[in-house]
């Protein structure tokens, strides 16, 4: 079959790979209908997530049709149209039972790598390096789905593929980012990053009761999307001092909650950004925490900072003094997709949210390198390139 593969740093190719097969009685094979790029894929592309190997199939946000199931699969049947969580969870460990699916003890067979990196076992993620399980990704004609009864969800009748697709990753990540904020009526929420996850965080902050959402980015097209589709107030960090602007917009207090939807490759302006770029290039730090610094400094006293942008390792000059003395709450994590996807599909079916506007470029697999290039360069208004095998 054909698939989009990692071929080295900044090198994506389309090639023929073996078709997947059932390995465990809890597996299923899914014929992929749509598979989206994700901002965290760029960390793989740029070489900041270790243990990628030439020929690894990329992609972790997808939906499709079940074509074969293992002997012990009970809930999912052949012919089902399913959206699949990007995170794999066994459903039996203490973390899965507590709905903390991205902390699963058992889904990642290469857990020794994350134990060395993070001090503990992390769940596996489709197409996201051998540190996170080494499972083939979804930018392919077919994908093997382990723990399918736990990770795959039937798409309700009447819900389009283009809407259900983003319930795999972008929408639950954005929802979790907003939920971690502990939003109360009247709260003002600031969201850094207007990519797909940031757009969903904006929408979900309103769903959870925020009175105002302020979106921060430098791309006019993304800020326009946040304003038109997300009803957010917008700040272009290339044109204004974000700290001063947030203070002015919140009566001098700062936002009640701040969401970092950017992560380890944050862009910005000024000396701090130059400092981070140099240190990251020299491998003196793995992450660029520019947004995290901004969020900690901007958040009001006693507020909450939610981190859903991916960080991989170490960074310095984090303002711990602000964190401690302002009595901030910091909450973070990879998304617990299995916890959120059923309720999000219901919201989509009811018309309360429709993430399909994230799909700006629909392509075939053979266009994989071009799709990743457009996405990386944010060219031609590309929010999400989506591949239809």
Steps between C-alpha positions, in 0.01 A plus 500: 500500500603865468587710802659832600825427681768679699821476300723718717502849646293730276447215255156346436445244223218286364591136454363146494496323837361162610131493584431464874353183645325389816762431769292486818144371546414854617611659170304623203600607152354829380485621140590866536253751356663823621823568688614845608838656566548645848723771640682247718604316182736790434701405809565164332578665170748738661677228695402608852326173593764225516480137382343559158620250238511530124180353355279565806142574390381839624156615612285467812171682433262290289176321435400214274313173455570184701585218258620227738490435875686273737334210677454685832357824362150551639378858451627583151383307193606465140342774291485755781599857413726600787709789621808384691673673788861588425589366847502125561370373835460148632184574697609285794779681685436743787552801272259387229244409764542851636449644147859624483553316174819670386668363814419136416743254655466228237450633146862605438733202443800738487425654839864485608567800274239724663609378842845638424364819344221581745554272798196283428303305243288692247226366274571412138401740222440403136786596270688692768846344525625187668514680833120502485454140394624479143150440361449580134305819439184580310631670185449173315232294331456276805601520865510244777309622808602327827252506792231589247210450743648774715632741237256495207157663504213461254420820317130586544275508197480843347848606612727564204848351478646850479350586839562170679865488388614766745335320793803272474750754635463876443153533653558286812836669555339842481213389721739361759702820491187699580377252761832514685441873547212444742296763316224675691234742374654836428853370452735647243721242327810577292610245239850512352513340155226503238583173327249217499528423871489866598190553285329212678609626842336834419171335401503268800579778747174663398316167520623463858379843603769758426371853461788612277783329316808686379703329225870573446697426181685686225336351189220727372311210340502298822400798710218566255383139537508533879292816474248379242454137606601527865354843584830581674660836557840486332852627566784491250817462706704646212308827530426543872658434837291200606553551874386862485211422267368221724519723804308771318235255377445358849488816707856456624450152651605264224303206358340254742652213302768469233534215250833414337394334175843543340766301683863435433549689172343829600565800279519857618684828492779654701810378679333214683400343170853537361639354823270196476574441131876506560487270801271255320718500189806426715304227684555684829126473554243288318202736520423866434276602793423852381123456521516329838697793641244743359207305641650478850571872504165603351267284708324672788588416860344170601423415137564188296750428224406206275773340287386290205776594254755217488826531692766232469777566746672793666493879485625777723407849617152385606369772738452279804485808719185614321352150519558468874436853621185549290364166632436374148356161418676321214328204331627317196498178300453314178130469422292222655311434178294202614363716781380779273421358155150359575373830642667698220333288234169577671578871492583476130181305429291762686669781308659657807843485339624421149878481458486431125621854421847389605521296178644750253692267263369157399757285321585146400785306661729565207482871588645430845826695465317800355237484775764499772686784331187716482419420860851569626526829313137595577477577130184556298297537820569139599351419838485123455604287204284186496579191299234279343662168398 
